[in-house]
Amino acid sequence: MPKMKSVSSSKKRFRFTAKGKVRFKRAYHSHILTTKTTKKKREQRMPAIMSAEDAKRVQRQLPYGSQ
C-alpha cells in the first residue's frame, strides 16, 4: 500500500494536541484591528480547539498527523 498524501494547506493551518484534538488559529486577527474591540482581539490571540465533527475532516486530510 503506498503512502497517503497530506493536504499541504492543512499542514500549515492545523496542529494536533497530545490527546489528538485539532488546534487552529482563529480568523479575523490579521488586519483592520482598529475597528475591533480589545476583548475580541484578546480572545482571537489564543488557538482554539476544533469541534469533533470538523476535526474528523481535518484528520482525513492529515492521515499521519494525529498519531
C-alpha positions in Angstrom: 0.0 0.0 0.0 1.5 3.4 -1.0 1.8 6.2 1.4 -1.2 8.6 1.7 -0.6 12.2 0.8 -1.4 15.0 3.3 -3.1 18.2 2.2 -0.4 20.8 2.2 -2.6 23.7 3.1 -3.9 21.7 6.2 -0.4 21.1 7.4 0.2 24.8 7.6 -3.1 25.6 9.4 -3.7 22.8 12.0 -1.8 21.2 14.8 -2.8 18.2 17.0 -2.7 18.2 20.8 -1.2 15.3 22.7 -4.7 13.8 23.1 -5.4 14.1 19.3 -7.6 17.1 19.3 -7.2 19.7 16.5 -5.9 23.1 17.3 -6.3 26.1 14.9 -5.7 29.8 14.8 -8.8 32.0 14.9 -9.8 34.1 11.9 -10.2 37.9 11.8 -7.0 38.8 13.6 -4.6 39.9 10.8 -5.7 43.4 9.7 -8.2 46.2 10.3 -7.8 45.7 14.0 -8.7 49.3 14.9 -12.4 48.7 14.5 -12.4 45.6 16.7 -12.8 45.7 20.5 -9.9 44.9 22.8 -11.8 41.9 24.2 -12.4 40.5 20.7 -8.7 40.9 19.8 -7.6 39.3 23.1 -9.8 36.3 22.5 -8.5 35.9 19.0 -4.9 35.5 20.2 -5.3 32.1 21.7 -5.6 29.0 19.5 -8.9 27.2 19.6 -9.9 23.5 19.8 -12.0 22.4 16.8 -15.3 20.7 17.2 -15.4 16.9 16.8 -17.3 16.9 13.5 -14.9 19.3 11.9 -11.9 17.6 13.4 -12.8 14.3 11.5 -12.5 16.2 8.2 -9.0 17.5 9.2 -7.9 14.1 10.3 -8.7 12.7 6.9 -6.6 15.5 5.3 -3.7 14.8 7.6 -3.5 11.0 7.8 -0.2 10.9 9.7 -0.7 14.0 11.9 -2.9 12.6 14.7 -0.8 9.6 15.6 
